Amino acid sequence: MTERNYFRGDQKEAITAPDLSKQCEYADHIVNARGKKTAFTSVSLDRNKIEPFGEVDYLLLRQKAAADGHQIIEHEDLVAALQASASSEEKAARLKALQALRYARMRKEGLVRWAFDISGIARKDIVTWGFHRVQQYFQQV
């Protein structure tokens, strides 16, 4: 498969910081984390699908992110994981996975799972610390 571009709609000033201390499942991030921060950052294969999510568009510098050990969860892999959850989990988790699947398909969503080591960072400083780290992986377009 050829490497495809992923985009993010975000603030003009910069990319919203992830909260690297908040680990969650894919479905939780997609359904429950809108407007909240988790250790994931949502991206999209289609710039038109992310217009409502920010003032400007950013391009994920995926080669740089991957080279630094961050995981890009491709759209197809995300959809497959959500489909698996939708068919094998208890009812509440299944319903959440189905909703996440609808959103992920509609937005052509992929995810970035950040691999920063936050072990030496004070809890109150994690978001600010992460904010400064993730900017280098996006370019305004």
C-alpha positions in Angstrom: 0.0 0.0 0.0 1.3 3.5 -0.8 1.7 5.9 2.0 -1.2 8.2 2.2 -1.5 11.6 3.8 -3.4 12.2 7.0 -4.8 15.6 8.0 -6.1 17.2 11.1 -8.3 20.2 11.6 -7.3 22.2 14.6 -6.6 25.7 16.0 -4.7 28.2 14.0 -2.1 28.6 16.8 -1.2 24.9 17.0 -2.3 21.3 17.3 -4.3 20.5 20.4 -2.2 18.7 23.0 -3.0 15.1 23.8 -3.2 14.0 27.4 -0.6 11.2 27.3 -1.7 9.9 30.7 -5.2 9.1 29.5 -5.0 5.7 27.8 -8.3 4.4 26.3 -9.7 2.0 23.7 -10.2 3.2 20.1 -14.0 3.4 20.5 -13.7 5.4 23.7 -11.5 7.9 22.0 -13.8 8.3 19.0 -17.1 8.3 20.8 -16.4 9.8 24.2 -13.3 11.9 23.8 -14.6 14.6 21.5 -13.5 17.9 23.1 -11.5 15.9 25.7 -7.9 14.8 25.5 -6.5 11.3 25.4 -3.2 9.7 24.4 -4.5 9.5 20.8 -4.7 12.2 18.2 -7.4 11.8 15.5 -6.4 12.3 11.8 -8.3 11.9 8.5 -7.5 10.7 5.0 -9.9 13.3 3.7 -9.4 17.0 4.4 -13.0 17.7 3.5 -14.2 15.4 6.3 -12.4 17.4 9.0 -13.5 20.9 8.1 -15.8 21.2 11.2 -13.0 20.3 13.6 -10.8 23.3 13.4 -9.8 26.7 11.9 -7.0 25.3 9.8 -5.8 22.0 8.3 -2.6 20.3 9.3 -0.7 17.5 7.5 0.6 14.7 9.7 4.4 14.3 9.0 3.9 10.6 9.2 7.4 9.5 8.3 8.9 11.6 11.0 6.3 10.4 13.5 6.9 6.7 12.6 10.7 7.2 12.7 10.4 8.5 16.2 8.4 5.4 17.3 4.8 6.8 17.2 2.2 4.5 15.8 -0.1 5.5 13.0 -3.3 3.4 13.1 -4.4 3.3 9.5 -8.0 3.9 8.7 -8.6 0.3 7.5 -6.9 -1.1 10.7 -9.0 1.1 12.9 -12.2 0.1 11.1 -11.2 -3.6 11.4 -10.5 -3.3 15.1 -13.8 -1.5 15.7 -15.7 -4.2 13.7 -14.0 -6.9 15.8 -15.1 -5.1 19.0 -18.6 -4.6 17.6 -19.0 -8.4 17.1 -17.4 -9.7 20.2 -18.0 -7.4 23.2 -20.8 -7.1 25.7 -23.8 -5.0 24.7 -22.6 -1.6 25.9 -19.2 -2.0 24.4 -20.7 -3.3 21.2 -23.0 -0.3 20.9 -20.1 2.1 21.5 -18.0 0.2 18.9 -20.8 0.5 16.3 -21.1 4.2 16.9 -17.3 4.7 16.7 -17.4 2.6 13.5 -19.9 5.0 12.0 -17.9 8.1 13.0 -14.6 6.5 11.8 -16.0 5.6 8.4 -17.7 9.0 7.9 -14.5 10.9 8.8 -12.1 8.5 7.1 -10.4 8.5 10.5 -7.0 7.2 11.5 -5.3 7.7 14.8 -1.8 8.5 16.1 -0.8 6.7 19.3 2.0 8.8 20.8 4.9 6.8 22.3 6.4 9.5 24.4 8.0 8.5 27.7 6.2 10.5 30.4 7.5 8.6 33.4 9.6 11.6 34.6 6.9 14.2 34.0 4.7 15.5 36.8 1.0 14.7 36.3 0.0 18.4 36.2 2.6 19.1 33.5 1.8 16.2 31.1 -0.5 18.1 28.8 1.8 21.1 28.4 4.8 18.9 27.9 2.9 16.9 25.3 1.7 20.0 23.5 5.3 21.1 22.8 6.3 17.6 21.6 3.5 16.9 19.1 3.8 20.2 17.2 6.9 18.9 15.3 4.8 16.1 13.7 2.3 18.4 11.9 2.6 21.1 9.2 0.0 23.7 8.5 -1.4 23.3 4.9 
